[in-house]
Amino acid sequence: MKKNDKKKYILFPKLEIKHFLFLFFFFISFLKKSVQTYFEQNQRLAIDFLKLYMYDIGDFISIIPHCIMKKRIRAKSFSNDNAILDNDKIVNDDVNENLNINNNIKFIHNDPADSINNFGTIVKIFLFTIVDFIAQISGIIFYVVKEGENLEVKLVNLNSSLIFSIISIILFSKIMLHSNFYRHHTFSFSIDILCLIVLTVIDIIQIKKENGNNLAIPIVYLIVKTVSISLYSLENVLAKLMFLYDFISPYSLLLYKSIIHFFYLVIFSIFFIFIKFKDKDGDKKTIFSMILNIFDDKKYIIIVIGYTINSFFYNILDLQIINVFSPNHFVIARVFENFGIFVINLIFNGVESEQYLALKIIMYILLILASFIFNEFLVINICGMAKNTKLFLDYEAELEMNNKISDESSNSSSSNNNISLVNESDIFVYN
């Protein structure tokens, strides 16, 4: 039989239903950012403060699926207990018909909610909520500090923030989850570093162009934003730790966070009761007065309700991706989210700088490819980069099984396998 050695250099794993989580997240994040852009036409400080409460209420909506899950677990446990009791009764009746059976037997079962009684789990939950809350309020603190300065730095201008998010997630995963780092990871990480350098230079040039030599506040904003992004990355890795070792569901974790965050919000809000800021008309008002003024336009009531529900889906999809996959896989969602933000900014604000538009698009394409390669959604079969991927290991296990079956059925060494290994660097050869 004539062999036609044809090597494939680009390989894709089989698409599964769970991969649609990324599509749903992109849709929800795109909708969320669209509403945020509409919000930002009003008083920025009041809107950011209001969003803290919307996020918390949105997280509290998780009580609905949380209760449904607990009810199903109890129903299933009750059904299993009854089945055990019935089986025990039948066996004992066969042994001795006169045996009196005590029907008040209690069976022990593992309930994921019971893990909350563990002190270590409680510590992780509080650390998780503190990290998240600090990341949320950092932007508000920045705007409070810079009140009175005639300067506005928009989030969409900070293209490099995405790369900081990617790198910090990878590093925290390596340190806390002991994630393996192979050749394809190194290649992907190198692309991220390249994009970080290019986008950071673009950010600095644009900020300097907008603000001249007055770079103190923009630099502080960059630092605040970087710290906030790093904390969110740490939060994602902490969530994965609790999913793996503390058996907490994403719905339960989101519910616990909302309850604890409520008390954080009450304490944080006390400081703003008597402090007044200038609104968009230049009048001195408290944050809460500004928030009430927003609702003078009744359409904002519906917008806030919609945004709160959207926030729930955003956060639960975030945790579900981390739970089903890993924090590193959430990098893919973050890249597509930021690309959506980039598109929304073009739609609402137009092109900020035409000379950098093509370069930014190229950087986003590279980041998408890098995130796919890092998480093995795209396998590059050159230079041994496919060697330690799940796709290769599955094929290798299949090949070994086929060879074993072939050896058992016949002593001949002929092989009709569809996949064979050439060497360590050229992994897949399709005949």
Kinemage of the C-alpha trace (Angstrom):
@kinemage 1
@onewidth
@group {chain A} dominant
@subgroup {mainchain}
@vectorlist {calphas} color= white
{ca met a 1} P 0.000 0.000 0.000
{ca lys a 2} L 1.335 3.335 -1.014
{ca lys a 3} L 1.776 5.729 1.837
{ca asn a 4} L 1.114 9.396 1.419
{ca asp a 5} L 2.897 11.191 4.218
{ca lys a 6} L 1.066 14.446 4.723
{ca lys a 7} L 1.833 16.358 7.858
{ca lys a 8} L -0.708 18.759 9.321
{ca tyr a 9} L 0.816 21.814 10.949
{ca ile a 10} L -2.361 23.264 12.469
{ca leu a 11} L -4.687 21.087 14.526
{ca phe a 12} L -7.929 21.806 16.364
{ca pro a 13} L -9.524 19.777 19.163
{ca lys a 14} L -13.101 18.587 18.871
{ca leu a 15} L -15.695 21.285 19.573
{ca glu a 16} L -17.842 20.533 22.626
{ca ile a 17} L -20.971 22.122 24.103
{ca lys a 18} L -18.991 23.570 27.035
{ca his a 19} L -17.000 25.711 24.566
{ca phe a 20} L -20.128 27.779 23.933
{ca leu a 21} L -19.544 29.352 27.368
{ca phe a 22} L -17.008 31.614 25.661
{ca leu a 23} L -19.567 32.694 23.046
{ca phe a 24} L -22.179 33.454 25.702
{ca phe a 25} L -19.629 35.406 27.727
{ca phe a 26} L -18.641 37.475 24.688
{ca phe a 27} L -22.287 38.343 24.008
{ca ile a 28} L -22.968 39.307 27.647
{ca ser a 29} L -19.743 41.334 27.958
{ca phe a 30} L -20.492 43.135 24.679
{ca leu a 31} L -23.947 44.070 25.982
{ca lys a 32} L -22.509 45.125 29.342
{ca lys a 33} L -19.929 47.443 27.805
{ca ser a 34} L -22.541 48.964 25.480
{ca val a 35} L -24.636 49.948 28.501
{ca gln a 36} L -21.546 51.213 30.329
{ca thr a 37} L -20.680 53.466 27.409
{ca tyr a 38} L -24.231 54.840 27.506
{ca phe a 39} L -23.921 55.355 31.267
{ca glu a 40} L -20.671 57.286 30.961
{ca gln a 41} L -22.454 60.116 29.207
{ca asn a 42} L -23.628 61.090 32.714
{ca gln a 43} L -21.737 61.853 35.907
{ca arg a 44} L -18.888 59.330 35.952
{ca leu a 45} L -18.313 59.234 39.700
{ca ala a 46} L -22.009 58.715 40.516
{ca ile a 47} L -22.320 55.986 37.882
{ca asp a 48} L -19.250 54.136 39.175
{ca phe a 49} L -20.611 54.304 42.714
{ca leu a 50} L -24.041 53.094 41.577
{ca lys a 51} L -22.427 50.178 39.740
{ca leu a 52} L -21.057 48.873 43.057
{ca tyr a 53} L -24.635 48.367 44.232
{ca met a 54} L -25.758 46.959 40.879
{ca tyr a 55} L -22.926 44.427 40.957
{ca asp a 56} L -23.831 43.363 44.485
{ca ile a 57} L -27.541 42.984 43.721
{ca gly a 58} L -26.646 41.140 40.520
{ca asp a 59} L -24.498 38.703 42.504
{ca phe a 60} L -27.334 38.198 44.992
{ca ile a 61} L -29.566 36.946 42.141
{ca ser a 62} L -27.454 33.798 42.322
{ca ile a 63} L -29.562 32.835 45.351
{ca ile a 64} L -32.154 31.523 42.868
{ca pro a 65} L -29.948 28.889 41.159
{ca his a 66} L -28.215 28.283 44.505
{ca cys a 67} L -31.512 27.290 46.159
{ca ile a 68} L -32.534 25.220 43.137
{ca met a 69} L -29.254 23.293 43.319
{ca lys a 70} L -29.579 22.667 47.056
{ca lys a 71} L -33.170 21.469 46.577
{ca arg a 72} L -32.081 19.047 43.856
{ca ile a 73} L -29.200 17.738 45.981
{ca arg a 74} L -31.524 17.108 48.923
{ca ala a 75} L -34.148 15.481 46.712
{ca lys a 76} L -31.542 13.211 45.151
{ca ser a 77} L -30.079 12.392 48.546
{ca phe a 78} L -33.546 11.610 49.928
{ca ser a 79} L -34.278 9.381 46.943
{ca asn a 80} L -30.991 7.513 47.395
{ca asp a 81} L -31.610 7.077 51.127
{ca asn a 82} L -35.056 5.592 50.459
{ca ala a 83} L -33.586 3.240 47.892
{ca ile a 84} L -30.982 2.073 50.424
{ca leu a 85} L -33.650 1.569 53.081
{ca asp a 86} L -35.820 -0.439 50.692
{ca asn a 87} L -32.895 -2.640 49.641
{ca asp a 88} L -31.878 -3.249 53.256
{ca lys a 89} L -35.453 -4.209 54.121
{ca ile a 90} L -35.666 -6.736 51.287
{ca val a 91} L -32.339 -8.361 52.219
{ca asn a 92} L -33.189 -8.579 55.894
{ca asp a 93} L -36.655 -9.970 55.173
{ca asp a 94} L -35.065 -12.757 53.160
{ca val a 95} L -32.709 -13.585 56.028
{ca asn a 96} L -35.250 -13.405 58.808
{ca glu a 97} L -38.887 -12.531 58.234
{ca asn a 98} L -39.400 -11.853 61.950
{ca leu a 99} L -36.596 -9.289 62.161
{ca asn a 100} L -37.806 -5.879 63.331
{ca ile a 101} L -36.286 -3.161 61.184
{ca asn a 102} L -35.591 0.232 62.629
{ca asn a 103} L -36.785 2.703 59.968
{ca asn a 104} L -35.257 5.688 61.732
{ca ile a 105} L -31.812 5.123 60.284
{ca lys a 106} L -29.838 8.226 59.361
{ca phe a 107} L -27.437 8.104 56.476
{ca ile a 108} L -24.485 10.401 56.069
{ca his a 109} L -23.959 12.129 52.731
{ca asn a 110} L -21.573 14.757 51.510
{ca asp a 111} L -23.220 18.116 50.884
{ca pro a 112} L -20.973 20.680 49.133
{ca ala a 113} L -22.436 23.355 51.390
{ca asp a 114} L -20.989 21.560 54.434
{ca ser a 115} L -17.476 22.530 53.316
{ca ile a 116} L -18.224 26.117 54.350
{ca asn a 117} L -17.793 24.991 57.963
{ca asn a 118} L -14.105 24.482 57.248
{ca phe a 119} L -12.023 27.356 58.653
{ca gly a 120} L -9.660 27.338 55.685
{ca thr a 121} L -12.592 27.694 53.294
{ca ile a 122} L -13.970 30.640 55.259
{ca val a 123} L -10.585 32.343 55.104
{ca lys a 124} L -10.445 31.837 51.317
{ca ile a 125} L -13.952 33.248 50.875
{ca phe a 126} L -13.123 36.376 52.863
{ca leu a 127} L -9.841 36.801 51.011
{ca phe a 128} L -11.726 36.363 47.734
{ca thr a 129} L -14.289 39.041 48.667
{ca ile a 130} L -11.702 41.498 49.986
{ca val a 131} L -9.573 41.203 46.853
{ca asp a 132} L -12.616 41.696 44.630
{ca phe a 133} L -13.913 44.668 46.620
{ca ile a 134} L -10.566 46.467 46.614
{ca ala a 135} L -10.358 45.956 42.849
{ca gln a 136} L -13.867 47.420 42.446
{ca ile a 137} L -13.408 50.520 44.597
{ca ser a 138} L -9.919 51.374 43.321
{ca gly a 139} L -11.372 53.269 40.352
{ca ile a 140} L -13.740 55.255 42.591
{ca ile a 141} L -10.926 56.174 44.968
{ca phe a 142} L -8.882 57.379 41.999
{ca tyr a 143} L -11.673 59.672 40.766
{ca val a 144} L -12.249 60.998 44.273
{ca val a 145} L -8.553 61.822 44.651
{ca lys a 146} L -8.362 63.576 41.296
{ca glu a 147} L -11.583 65.567 41.858
{ca gly a 148} L -11.056 69.104 40.667
{ca glu a 149} L -8.436 68.130 38.070
{ca asn a 150} L -9.447 68.838 34.474
{ca leu a 151} L -8.420 65.428 33.214
{ca glu a 152} L -10.213 62.290 32.055
{ca val a 153} L -8.483 59.005 31.257
{ca lys a 154} L -10.817 56.505 29.645
{ca leu a 155} L -10.531 52.803 30.183
{ca val a 156} L -10.713 52.124 26.441
{ca asn a 157} L -7.449 54.055 25.961
{ca leu a 158} L -5.524 51.601 28.126
{ca asn a 159} L -4.991 48.851 25.577
{ca ser a 160} L -2.116 47.409 27.600
{ca ser a 161} L -4.422 46.596 30.530
{ca leu a 162} L -5.512 43.409 28.763
{ca ile a 163} L -1.923 42.148 28.585
{ca phe a 164} L -1.369 42.834 32.281
{ca ser a 165} L -4.496 40.775 32.956
{ca ile a 166} L -3.246 37.877 30.817
{ca ile a 167} L 0.251 37.834 32.324
{ca ser a 168} L -0.972 38.124 35.916
{ca ile a 169} L -3.474 35.258 35.463
{ca ile a 170} L -0.761 33.028 33.991
{ca leu a 171} L 1.711 33.860 36.787
{ca phe a 172} L -0.832 33.397 39.610
{ca ser a 173} L -1.933 30.080 38.079
{ca lys a 174} L 1.676 28.933 37.886
{ca ile a 175} L 2.353 29.883 41.516
{ca met a 176} L -0.917 28.859 43.204
{ca leu a 177} L -2.259 26.092 40.959
{ca his a 178} L 1.163 24.750 39.926
{ca ser a 179} L 0.186 24.825 36.261
{ca asn a 180} L 2.589 23.116 33.876
{ca phe a 181} L 4.524 25.262 31.438
{ca tyr a 182} L 5.516 23.644 28.140
{ca arg a 183} L 6.966 24.772 24.833
{ca his a 184} L 3.637 25.978 23.372
{ca his a 185} L 3.018 27.965 26.564
{ca thr a 186} L 6.396 29.655 26.217
{ca phe a 187} L 5.680 30.526 22.596
{ca ser a 188} L 2.273 31.991 23.506
{ca phe a 189} L 3.722 33.893 26.468
{ca ser a 190} L 6.373 35.418 24.182
{ca ile a 191} L 3.626 36.766 21.925
{ca asp a 192} L 1.921 38.292 24.984
{ca ile a 193} L 5.149 40.041 26.028
{ca leu a 194} L 5.604 41.427 22.516
{ca cys a 195} L 2.029 42.760 22.483
{ca leu a 196} L 2.523 44.213 25.974
{ca ile a 197} L 5.529 46.227 24.833
{ca val a 198} L 3.819 47.519 21.685
{ca leu a 199} L 0.476 48.413 23.315
{ca thr a 200} L 2.142 50.007 26.351
{ca val a 201} L 4.192 52.259 24.070
{ca ile a 202} L 0.988 53.223 22.188
{ca asp a 203} L -0.777 53.999 25.485
{ca ile a 204} L 2.065 56.209 26.696
{ca ile a 205} L 2.249 58.076 23.380
{ca gln a 206} L -1.514 58.712 23.324
{ca ile a 207} L -1.651 59.807 26.971
{ca lys a 208} L 1.263 62.182 26.438
{ca lys a 209} L -0.424 63.555 23.326
{ca glu a 210} L -3.686 64.203 25.189
{ca asn a 211} L -2.172 65.646 28.369
{ca gly a 212} L 1.153 67.119 27.353
{ca asn a 213} L 3.728 67.082 30.118
{ca asn a 214} L 1.088 66.712 32.847
{ca leu a 215} L 1.602 62.961 33.211
{ca ala a 216} L 1.369 62.573 36.986
{ca ile a 217} L -2.340 61.674 37.140
{ca pro a 218} L -2.272 59.402 34.054
{ca ile a 219} L 0.672 57.494 35.535
{ca val a 220} L -1.185 57.119 38.832
{ca tyr a 221} L -4.202 55.889 36.890
{ca leu a 222} L -2.049 53.314 35.072
{ca ile a 223} L -0.713 52.080 38.405
{ca val a 224} L -4.185 51.903 39.940
{ca lys a 225} L -5.522 50.081 36.897
{ca thr a 226} L -2.638 47.608 36.892
{ca val a 227} L -3.140 46.837 40.594
{ca ser a 228} L -6.890 46.420 40.044
{ca ile a 229} L -6.344 44.039 37.119
{ca ser a 230} L -3.838 41.996 39.121
{ca leu a 231} L -6.324 41.679 41.983
{ca tyr a 232} L -9.041 40.459 39.614
{ca ser a 233} L -6.593 37.855 38.295
{ca leu a 234} L -5.778 36.756 41.845
{ca glu a 235} L -9.514 36.534 42.523
{ca asn a 236} L -10.005 34.182 39.557
{ca val a 237} L -7.250 31.842 40.737
{ca leu a 238} L -8.645 31.857 44.298
{ca ala a 239} L -12.035 30.901 42.862
{ca lys a 240} L -10.488 27.917 41.062
{ca leu a 241} L -8.801 26.808 44.283
{ca met a 242} L -12.168 26.772 46.067
{ca phe a 243} L -13.846 24.947 43.189
{ca leu a 244} L -11.147 22.264 43.245
{ca tyr a 245} L -10.527 21.751 46.947
{ca asp a 246} L -13.482 23.242 48.837
{ca phe a 247} L -16.285 21.943 46.579
{ca ile a 248} L -18.046 25.307 46.357
{ca ser a 249} L -20.270 25.851 43.331
{ca pro a 250} L -20.023 29.102 41.319
{ca tyr a 251} L -23.564 30.028 42.403
{ca ser a 252} L -22.736 29.541 46.078
{ca leu a 253} L -19.517 31.528 45.819
{ca leu a 254} L -21.307 34.395 44.076
{ca leu a 255} L -24.020 34.396 46.756
{ca tyr a 256} L -21.530 34.441 49.632
{ca lys a 257} L -19.647 37.258 47.924
{ca ser a 258} L -22.808 39.371 47.563
{ca ile a 259} L -23.723 38.974 51.251
{ca ile a 260} L -20.242 39.871 52.495
{ca his a 261} L -19.896 42.700 49.965
{ca phe a 262} L -23.102 44.262 51.275
{ca phe a 263} L -21.434 44.928 54.616
{ca tyr a 264} L -18.311 46.224 52.879
{ca leu a 265} L -20.506 48.596 50.840
{ca val a 266} L -22.318 49.918 53.912
{ca ile a 267} L -19.024 50.735 55.629
{ca phe a 268} L -17.531 52.230 52.447
{ca ser a 269} L -20.643 54.360 51.785
{ca ile a 270} L -20.599 55.965 55.224
{ca phe a 271} L -17.572 58.064 54.244
{ca phe a 272} L -19.492 59.607 51.315
{ca ile a 273} L -22.632 60.720 53.153
{ca phe a 274} L -21.325 64.195 53.953
{ca ile a 275} L -18.692 64.651 51.222
{ca lys a 276} L -19.815 66.779 48.271
{ca phe a 277} L -18.512 66.734 44.720
{ca lys a 278} L -19.152 68.766 41.614
{ca asp a 279} L -21.730 67.241 39.293
{ca lys a 280} L -21.762 67.717 35.504
{ca asp a 281} L -23.453 71.114 35.961
{ca gly a 282} L -20.847 72.302 38.455
{ca asp a 283} L -23.147 72.124 41.502
{ca lys a 284} L -21.855 70.686 44.790
{ca lys a 285} L -23.733 67.512 45.721
{ca thr a 286} L -23.233 64.247 47.558
{ca ile a 287} L -22.792 61.015 45.626
{ca phe a 288} L -26.262 59.850 46.620
{ca ser a 289} L -27.887 63.073 45.396
{ca met a 290} L -26.141 62.611 42.065
{ca ile a 291} L -27.455 59.037 41.858
{ca leu a 292} L -31.011 60.229 42.548
{ca asn a 293} L -30.661 62.853 39.807
{ca ile a 294} L -29.802 60.097 37.341
{ca phe a 295} L -33.246 58.558 37.921
{ca asp a 296} L -34.999 61.794 37.013
{ca asp a 297} L -35.010 60.234 33.576
{ca lys a 298} L -37.303 57.212 34.117
{ca lys a 299} L -35.669 55.171 31.361
{ca tyr a 300} L -32.647 54.732 33.618
{ca ile a 301} L -34.723 52.621 35.992
{ca ile a 302} L -35.151 49.997 33.283
{ca ile a 303} L -31.530 50.388 32.191
{ca val a 304} L -30.277 49.829 35.765
{ca ile a 305} L -32.485 46.738 36.198
{ca gly a 306} L -31.260 45.337 32.886
{ca tyr a 307} L -27.636 46.110 33.726
{ca thr a 308} L -27.993 44.408 37.136
{ca ile a 309} L -29.327 41.228 35.528
{ca asn a 310} L -26.607 41.422 32.903
{ca ser a 311} L -24.026 41.728 35.691
{ca phe a 312} L -25.259 38.450 37.201
{ca phe a 313} L -24.847 36.580 33.911
{ca tyr a 314} L -21.441 38.189 33.350
{ca asn a 315} L -20.098 37.125 36.742
{ca ile a 316} L -21.614 33.643 36.695
{ca leu a 317} L -20.247 32.943 33.211
{ca asp a 318} L -16.865 34.205 34.430
{ca leu a 319} L -16.909 31.680 37.294
{ca gln a 320} L -18.347 28.895 35.149
{ca ile a 321} L -15.516 29.223 32.617
{ca ile a 322} L -12.992 29.089 35.461
{ca asn a 323} L -14.829 26.130 37.020
{ca val a 324} L -15.267 24.078 33.833
{ca phe a 325} L -11.888 25.010 32.344
{ca ser a 326} L -9.297 27.061 34.268
{ca pro a 327} L -8.277 30.671 34.990
{ca asn a 328} L -5.896 30.434 32.025
{ca his a 329} L -8.822 29.601 29.747
{ca phe a 330} L -10.569 32.738 30.979
{ca val a 331} L -7.808 34.620 29.157
{ca ile a 332} L -9.625 33.728 25.909
{ca ala a 333} L -12.815 35.308 27.233
{ca arg a 334} L -10.895 38.402 28.333
{ca val a 335} L -9.282 38.826 24.915
{ca phe a 336} L -12.631 38.648 23.124
{ca glu a 337} L -14.199 40.940 25.724
{ca asn a 338} L -11.544 43.589 25.157
{ca phe a 339} L -11.823 43.200 21.415
{ca gly a 340} L -15.562 43.862 21.829
{ca ile a 341} L -14.723 46.967 23.891
{ca phe a 342} L -12.383 48.064 21.106
{ca val a 343} L -15.183 47.688 18.534
{ca ile a 344} L -17.714 49.505 20.752
{ca asn a 345} L -15.272 52.365 21.228
{ca leu a 346} L -14.900 52.665 17.458
{ca ile a 347} L -18.687 52.734 17.067
{ca phe a 348} L -19.398 55.313 19.780
{ca asn a 349} L -16.252 57.456 19.731
{ca gly a 350} L -14.806 56.896 16.279
{ca val a 351} L -11.137 56.304 15.536
{ca glu a 352} L -8.915 57.920 18.192
{ca ser a 353} L -5.748 57.559 16.154
{ca glu a 354} L -5.815 56.280 12.584
{ca gln a 355} L -2.057 55.695 12.537
{ca tyr a 356} L -2.354 53.107 15.322
{ca leu a 357} L -5.654 51.506 14.246
{ca ala a 358} L -4.118 48.845 11.983
{ca leu a 359} L -1.420 48.097 14.585
{ca lys a 360} L -4.022 47.608 17.330
{ca ile a 361} L -6.032 45.240 15.129
{ca ile a 362} L -2.880 43.197 14.438
{ca met a 363} L -2.120 43.070 18.163
{ca tyr a 364} L -5.630 41.776 18.940
{ca ile a 365} L -5.307 39.089 16.270
{ca leu a 366} L -1.976 38.006 17.768
{ca leu a 367} L -3.487 37.951 21.278
{ca ile a 368} L -6.407 35.814 20.112
{ca leu a 369} L -4.006 33.351 18.466
{ca ala a 370} L -1.735 33.349 21.539
{ca ser a 371} L -4.638 32.632 23.897
{ca phe a 372} L -5.829 29.798 21.634
{ca ile a 373} L -2.337 28.273 21.491
{ca phe a 374} L -1.768 28.629 25.245
{ca asn a 375} L -5.033 26.832 26.059
{ca glu a 376} L -4.653 24.258 23.253
{ca phe a 377} L -7.698 25.360 21.286
{ca leu a 378} L -5.199 25.604 18.444
{ca val a 379} L -2.227 23.235 18.267
{ca ile a 380} L 0.832 24.201 16.218
{ca asn a 381} L 2.591 21.048 15.055
{ca ile a 382} L 6.106 22.432 14.559
{ca cys a 383} L 9.232 22.598 16.731
{ca gly a 384} L 7.728 20.122 19.187
{ca met a 385} L 5.033 22.570 20.344
{ca ala a 386} L 2.342 19.895 20.022
{ca lys a 387} L 4.230 17.324 22.093
{ca asn a 388} L 2.688 18.006 25.532
{ca thr a 389} L -0.776 19.087 24.423
{ca lys a 390} L -3.854 17.104 25.385
{ca leu a 391} L -4.596 16.498 21.714
{ca phe a 392} L -1.213 14.808 21.204
{ca leu a 393} L -1.452 12.799 24.432
{ca asp a 394} L -4.902 11.525 23.423
{ca tyr a 395} L -3.613 10.494 19.998
{ca glu a 396} L -0.562 8.868 21.582
{ca ala a 397} L -2.755 6.896 24.006
{ca glu a 398} L -4.985 5.807 21.116
{ca leu a 399} L -1.968 4.735 19.080
{ca glu a 400} L -0.547 2.760 22.002
{ca met a 401} L -3.896 1.028 22.508
{ca asn a 402} L -4.147 0.163 18.814
{ca asn a 403} L -0.606 -1.226 18.822
{ca lys a 404} L -1.348 -3.306 21.901
{ca ile a 405} L -4.456 -4.773 20.326
{ca ser a 406} L -2.558 -5.443 17.122
{ca asp a 407} L 0.264 -7.210 18.989
{ca glu a 408} L -2.189 -9.403 20.868
{ca ser a 409} L -4.091 -10.426 17.746
{ca ser a 410} L -1.053 -11.046 15.557
{ca asn a 411} L 2.686 -11.428 15.909
{ca ser a 412} L 3.246 -9.503 12.718
{ca ser a 413} L 4.515 -5.959 13.032
{ca ser a 414} L 2.440 -4.565 10.175
{ca ser a 415} L 0.479 -1.490 11.138
{ca asn a 416} L -2.523 0.077 9.430
{ca asn a 417} L -2.982 2.867 11.930
{ca asn a 418} L -4.201 6.201 10.594
{ca ile a 419} L -1.756 8.121 12.811
{ca ser a 420} L 1.921 7.441 13.384
{ca leu a 421} L 4.756 9.208 15.131
{ca val a 422} L 7.801 10.324 13.150
{ca asn a 423} L 10.001 11.826 15.820
{ca glu a 424} L 9.777 13.993 18.887
{ca ser a 425} L 9.630 17.246 16.973
{ca asp a 426} L 7.363 16.212 14.063
{ca ile a 427} L 4.544 14.698 16.027
{ca phe a 428} L 1.533 14.059 13.827
{ca val a 429} L 1.726 12.406 10.408
{ca tyr a 430} L -1.527 11.561 8.666
{ca asn a 431} L -1.300 8.662 6.170
